[in-house]
Amino acid sequence: MGDISVRKAGPEDIDFILDSNQSMARETEDVGLHPPTLRKGIKYLMQHANEGLYLIAEHEGHAAGTLMITFEWSDWRNGRFWWIQSVYVPQAFRRLGVYRAMHEAVRAMAKQDPQVCGLRLYVERENHIAQQTYQHIGMTQTHYRLFEEALAPD
Protein backbone atom coordinates (compact mmCIF):
# COMPACT_ATOMS: atom_id res chain seq x y z
CA MET A 1 0.00 0.00 0.00
CA GLY A 2 1.58 3.25 -1.13
CA ASP A 3 0.78 6.72 0.05
CA ILE A 4 -2.60 8.22 -0.70
CA SER A 5 -2.74 11.87 -1.69
CA VAL A 6 -5.85 14.01 -2.03
CA ARG A 7 -6.28 17.05 -4.24
CA LYS A 8 -8.99 19.26 -5.69
CA ALA A 9 -10.33 17.89 -8.94
CA GLY A 10 -9.90 19.73 -12.21
CA PRO A 11 -11.30 19.43 -15.73
CA GLU A 12 -8.89 16.56 -16.44
CA ASP A 13 -10.79 14.51 -13.82
CA ILE A 14 -14.26 14.82 -15.32
CA ASP A 15 -14.24 11.37 -16.96
CA PHE A 16 -13.11 9.67 -13.72
CA ILE A 17 -15.77 11.50 -11.71
CA LEU A 18 -18.43 10.63 -14.29
CA ASP A 19 -17.45 6.93 -14.30
CA SER A 20 -17.31 6.92 -10.49
CA ASN A 21 -20.78 8.44 -10.16
CA GLN A 22 -22.22 5.93 -12.59
CA SER A 23 -20.59 3.03 -10.74
CA MET A 24 -21.73 4.34 -7.35
CA ALA A 25 -25.33 4.75 -8.52
CA ARG A 26 -25.38 1.20 -9.94
CA GLU A 27 -23.77 -0.37 -6.86
CA THR A 28 -25.77 1.42 -4.18
CA GLU A 29 -29.17 2.03 -5.75
CA ASP A 30 -29.21 -0.01 -8.96
CA VAL A 31 -29.79 3.23 -10.85
CA GLY A 32 -28.42 4.23 -14.24
CA LEU A 33 -27.46 7.87 -14.70
CA HIS A 34 -27.74 9.82 -17.95
CA PRO A 35 -24.10 10.55 -18.94
CA PRO A 36 -24.71 13.87 -20.79
CA THR A 37 -26.68 15.26 -17.83
CA LEU A 38 -24.11 13.99 -15.35
CA ARG A 39 -21.23 15.51 -17.35
CA LYS A 40 -23.02 18.89 -17.43
CA GLY A 41 -23.62 18.66 -13.67
CA ILE A 42 -19.96 17.91 -12.94
CA LYS A 43 -18.77 20.75 -15.18
CA TYR A 44 -21.27 23.13 -13.59
CA LEU A 45 -19.93 22.52 -10.09
CA MET A 46 -16.34 22.88 -11.26
CA GLN A 47 -17.26 26.28 -12.74
CA HIS A 48 -19.16 27.44 -9.62
CA ALA A 49 -16.78 27.00 -6.70
CA ASN A 50 -19.15 28.92 -4.43
CA GLU A 51 -21.49 25.91 -4.59
CA GLY A 52 -19.02 23.10 -4.00
CA LEU A 53 -16.04 21.15 -5.23
CA TYR A 54 -14.73 17.67 -6.01
CA LEU A 55 -11.75 15.92 -4.49
CA ILE A 56 -9.68 13.15 -6.04
CA ALA A 57 -7.66 10.62 -4.07
CA GLU A 58 -4.61 9.15 -5.77
CA HIS A 59 -2.78 5.95 -4.89
CA GLU A 60 0.56 5.30 -6.57
CA GLY A 61 -0.29 7.71 -9.39
CA HIS A 62 -3.76 6.33 -10.08
CA ALA A 63 -7.13 7.95 -9.37
CA ALA A 64 -8.37 5.91 -6.41
CA GLY A 65 -11.48 7.72 -5.22
CA THR A 66 -13.58 10.81 -5.46
CA LEU A 67 -16.14 12.76 -3.51
CA MET A 68 -18.12 15.95 -3.90
CA ILE A 69 -18.63 18.64 -1.29
CA THR A 70 -21.61 21.01 -1.41
CA PHE A 71 -22.43 23.81 1.00
CA GLU A 72 -25.52 24.46 3.13
CA TRP A 73 -26.03 27.56 5.27
CA SER A 74 -27.44 26.95 8.77
CA ASP A 75 -29.21 29.90 10.35
CA TRP A 76 -29.44 27.94 13.61
CA ARG A 77 -25.67 27.78 13.83
CA ASN A 78 -24.75 30.87 11.83
CA GLY A 79 -22.42 28.62 9.92
CA ARG A 80 -22.02 26.42 6.90
CA PHE A 81 -22.30 22.64 6.74
CA TRP A 82 -20.20 20.87 4.18
CA TRP A 83 -22.14 17.96 2.70
CA ILE A 84 -20.01 15.04 1.52
CA GLN A 85 -21.70 13.42 -1.47
CA SER A 86 -21.04 11.21 -4.49
CA VAL A 87 -18.40 9.20 -2.64
CA TYR A 88 -16.82 6.44 -4.69
CA VAL A 89 -13.73 4.29 -4.35
CA PRO A 90 -13.21 1.73 -7.16
CA GLN A 91 -13.08 -1.87 -6.01
CA ALA A 92 -9.32 -2.19 -6.64
CA PHE A 93 -8.61 0.58 -4.11
CA ARG A 94 -11.00 -0.37 -1.32
CA ARG A 95 -9.72 -1.25 2.15
CA LEU A 96 -6.55 0.82 1.58
CA GLY A 97 -7.66 3.88 3.56
CA VAL A 98 -8.72 5.90 0.51
CA TYR A 99 -11.94 7.21 2.02
CA ARG A 100 -10.22 7.94 5.33
CA ALA A 101 -7.61 10.03 3.48
CA MET A 102 -10.33 11.94 1.62
CA HIS A 103 -12.31 12.51 4.81
CA GLU A 104 -9.23 13.77 6.66
CA ALA A 105 -8.55 16.16 3.77
CA VAL A 106 -12.14 17.44 3.92
CA ARG A 107 -11.90 17.88 7.68
CA ALA A 108 -8.60 19.78 7.39
CA MET A 109 -9.99 22.06 4.67
CA ALA A 110 -13.16 22.69 6.67
CA LYS A 111 -11.20 23.62 9.78
CA GLN A 112 -9.45 26.33 7.74
CA ASP A 113 -12.80 28.05 7.08
CA PRO A 114 -14.20 29.71 10.23
CA GLN A 115 -17.74 29.58 8.80
CA VAL A 116 -17.83 25.77 8.64
CA CYS A 117 -19.81 24.38 11.56
CA GLY A 118 -19.84 20.70 10.59
CA LEU A 119 -19.62 17.92 8.05
CA ARG A 120 -22.64 15.91 6.96
CA LEU A 121 -23.41 13.13 4.55
CA TYR A 122 -26.24 10.78 3.74
CA VAL A 123 -25.88 7.11 3.03
CA GLU A 124 -28.19 4.54 1.48
CA ARG A 125 -29.89 2.73 4.36
CA GLU A 126 -28.75 -0.76 3.29
CA ASN A 127 -25.12 0.25 2.71
CA HIS A 128 -23.89 -1.08 6.06
CA ILE A 129 -20.22 -1.17 5.03
CA ALA A 130 -20.24 2.55 4.26
CA GLN A 131 -22.09 3.26 7.52
CA GLN A 132 -19.41 1.39 9.47
CA THR A 133 -16.70 3.33 7.66
CA TYR A 134 -18.30 6.66 8.59
CA GLN A 135 -18.72 5.61 12.21
CA HIS A 136 -15.08 4.49 12.42
CA ILE A 137 -13.85 7.92 11.36
CA GLY A 138 -15.91 9.61 14.06
CA MET A 139 -19.21 10.51 12.41
CA THR A 140 -22.47 9.82 14.23
CA GLN A 141 -25.92 9.04 12.90
CA THR A 142 -28.38 11.89 13.35
CA HIS A 143 -32.06 11.71 14.21
CA TYR A 144 -33.07 13.27 10.89
CA ARG A 145 -34.72 11.45 8.00
CA LEU A 146 -34.27 12.72 4.48
CA PHE A 147 -37.29 13.66 2.37
CA GLU A 148 -37.29 15.00 -1.15
CA GLU A 149 -39.61 16.15 -3.89
CA ALA A 150 -38.15 15.83 -7.36
CA LEU A 151 -39.11 18.60 -9.74
CA ALA A 152 -39.00 17.85 -13.43
CA PRO A 153 -37.90 20.67 -15.71
CA ASP A 154 -40.72 22.26 -17.73
N, C-alpha and C positions, 0 to 999 in steps of 0.2 A: 504494500500500500504506500504510494507516494504521497507527497503533500497535496493538499487541496487548497486552491486559491479561489477567491470570489471577487468578481468585478461587476461593474455596471454593464449591462448589455448595450450593444450598438447595432446599427443597421446590418452589420455582417452576421448577426446572430438571429435574424428574423426566421430563417428556415429552421434552425434548431428549436426555437421557441414554438413555431407553428407545429412541427412534428411532435414536440413534447406535449403541447396542449391536446392534440388529437389523440395521442397515446393515453394521456391521463383520462380524458373523457371516455374512451373505450373501456379502459381498465376499471374505473371507479363507478361509472354510471351506465355503461353499455350504450353510449351516445356517440353518434357521428357528428362532427362539426363541419360546417361549410367552409372549405379552405379560403375562397376569396374574401368572405366576410371576416374570417379569423385574421387573415393577413392585414386587412384594412384596420382591424381593431388593434393589432400589435403595433403597426406603424403609427396609428393615432396616438397611442400612449407614449411612444418614443418621441413624438413631436410636441407633446404637451406635458412637460416635466412637472408642472404644477398639479397634475392629477395622479401621477404615480411613476413607477419605473420598474424595470426588469433587472434581475441579477442572474449572472451565469456563474456556476461553479465549474472549475476545471481540475482535472486529475491527470497528471502526467501529460499535459498538453492537449487533452481531449475534453470537449464539453461534457460534463458529467451531471448536470442538473440545472434547473432554472426555477425561478419563482417570480411572481409579480407582487408589487406593493402598491396599494391605492390608499388614499387619504380620506379620513372622515373627521369632520369637526365635531367636538362634543361641547355643547353649551354647559352641561352639568359640570364638566371638569375644566372648562376654559382651556382646552387643549385638543390635540389632534391624535387620533388613533391611526396607527399604520395597520392596514389589513394585509395579511399575507395570503396570497391567492395563487391559483394556477401552479401549484408546486408539482414538479415532476423530476424524478431521478430515474434514468433508464436502468433496466434490469442489471446490466453489466456493472453498474456502479453502486448498487445498493449494498448496504451493510458495511460501507467504507467510511461513514461519517460525513457524507456529502451534505445531507440536510442539516446536520448539526453545524457544519461550517457555514452554510448559508444563513442559518438562524443567528449564529453568533455575529456574522457580518451585519445582518439587519439590526440586531440589538445594539451593536457598536455605533452604527450610523444614527439610529434613533436617539441614542444618548447624547449625540452631538447637537441635536435640535431641541432647544428648551421648550418648544411647543408640544413635543410628543409626550403624551400621557400614558401610552400603552400600546401593546401589540395584540392584535386579534387575528383569528382565522376561523374558518368553518371547515368542517370535515364531514364527508359522507358518513351517515350513521352506522353503516356496516363495515367501514374501513377501520377495523380494530388495530391493525398494525400501525397505521398512521397515528391513531389516537394514542397508542402506547409511546410512539416516538415523541409526540408533542408533550406528553406528561413527563417523560424522562428528561426533557430539556428545561422543565420548570413551568410549563403552562398548565393552567387549571381549567376544567370545564366550567362554563358559566351556567346560570339558571335560565338563560334566554333560549327561545326557539326561534328559528328563522322562518319568516313568511315572505312570500313575494307575489307580485301580480305582474305577469309579463304583458308588455304592451307592444302590439305589432305596429310597425310603421304603416302610415296611411298610404 
